[in-house]
Amino acid sequence: MPKREIKLYYNNVMADVIGSEHGITPEQLKDLAEKTSPLIPLLNIERQGGATPYRDLPYKSDISQQVKKLVKELAPRCENLVVLGIGGSALGNIALQTALNPYMYNLDEKQRTGPRLFVFDNVDPAQLVSFLDWLQDKLDKTIFNVISKSGRTSETAAQFMIIRQLLLDKLGPDGLKDQVVATTDSSQGTLRKIADDADLRCLEVPDGVGGRFTVLSAVGLFSAAMCRIDIDLLLEGARDMDTRVKCEDFYKNPAAINAAINYHFYNHGKKISVMMPYSYALKDLSDWYRQLWAESLGKVKDLAGNDVHIGPTPVKALGATDQHSQVQLYREGPNDKLFTFLQVNNFEKDIKTGPAPDCAEELGFLAGKNLSVLLNNEKKATEYALLTDKRPCLTVIFDKVNAYTIGQFIYLFEVTTSFVGALFNINPYDQPAVELGKEATFALMDKPGDYEAGYTYQEFAKKIHSLTEIDEMFLI
Ligand code: PA5
C-alpha cells in the first residue's frame, strides 16, 4: 500500500496572505525558528531519557501482540463491545471508531465487520438505562472493557459497579469473569485490585503516560482492534510521523512548525484555536484534540514557579455544518482565533447529485456533482472568506483517511502539544486543576477521607453546598 503522508499547510497564516497586522512576517517566522529549533534536540533527549514514554508507544509491539491475542480469543463470541471510561480513557476510542469505521457501522450488519461499539463516557442515567434496556438478553454476547488507570474515577467506577452487579445477577461470577476486560495499571490501584480479585482479563495502561496520551496503547488499541481497525497500520503511521517530528531542521518538522505558529498567535491576541474538519470521519478527532490541548496546556504555573495562567482555548467545529452556525462569528467577531482545517483529498466513498428538478433550474449548478467536490469547495470558500477578514488558517491535508494517516495525525498533535508546552515553559503532562472537582464530588457523595484544609467530608460538603445551593432570591 502506498504511504500517504499527511501534510501541514501554513502559507495562510503568513503576512503575505493576511497582512502584517495579523499574519506572521518572514522575520517573525525566523525568530520562531530560532526559538523553537533548540527545543527539538531537547525534546529528543528528554524522550531518550524516558521523560515522555508516550513517544515510544508506537514501537511497543508487545502491547499490540497482547491486544491481538485477546481480540482473537474474544471476538468470536462478542456482538457488542462496551467501553466504560472517561477523558483519556474514552475520547481516543471514540475518535478511532468514527474515523476508521463506516458511519452506519453499528446499525448495518453488512457494514459491520466486528462487534457494535458503545463508549460510555458519562454518568447520565437516562442514557445508560436506555442502553441497558436494549442490551437485556444480549449480556452473554457483550464484552465490557472498563478502562481506568486508578479505578477511583467516580464516573467509571459507578458505571462499572452497575455492570458488575448486572453480570453477577444474570450470569454469576463466571459471567463477570468472561465478559469483562479491565484496562488499568499493571500493579496498583482500585481497578487492579478488583480485577485481581475477580480474576478478570486485563490490559495495561502504560506507566507514566497521562490518559490523554494513551490512545496508541492498549487503552485505544483494544476497542479499535475488536472493531477490525488495522492497529498495525495505525502504529506504523505514528512511527513514520515520529521520524518527521524528531527531525532537527525546524522547517522540515511539522510538529515544531505547528507548535511555533500556535505559540505565536497565542502571544498575539489569538488565544482560541478552532479545529474544523471538513469530514464527518474526522469530527471526533477534534474532540480528542480538545482534551489533549486543554488539559496539557491550560496551566497556572510555569516551570520556574511563576503564575502565568496560560493556555489556548481549543474549540471544535465541523465543516460544512458549522458554516451555518459559527462562521458569522468567526468572520465578523473578534480576530482572536487561529483556524486549523482538516481536509480530505480522496474520500472513502463518493456520490453524485441527481439532475435538478425541472421546476428548479437554479439548482442546475449542483447537478451531477460529487458531494466530495462540494464539501472540499466549501472548505476553500470558508477559508477564502476568513482570509479576506485576515483570519489565520492552517490546514492538515489527508490524502485519504485510513489507519496510517490517523496514526500520523495523532502522533503529530501529541508531539505538537509537547512543543507548545516547552515554548510556554510549562508542564504539559499533569492536570492538577481537575483534582478539586473530583475531591468535591467525593465529599458530596459521602466518601470518608482527608479533604482540603483538614476538613471531614461532611465539613467539606457543607462548604460546597454553601456556594452551590440554589438561593431562591436569585431564581426568576
Ligand atoms: O488525561 C487524563 O489523564 C484524564 O483525562 C484521565 O484519562 C481521566 O481522568 C480518567 O482517569 P482514569 O484513567 O484514572 O479513570
Boltz pocket constraint, residues with backbone or C-beta under 6 A from the ligand:
constraints:
  - pocket:
      binder: B
      contacts: [[A, 86], [A, 87], [A, 88], [A, 89], [A, 147], [A, 148], [A, 149], [A, 150], [A, 151], [A, 152], [A, 153], [A, 156], [A, 210], [A, 211], [A, 212], [A, 213], [A, 295], [A, 431]]
      max_distance: 6.0
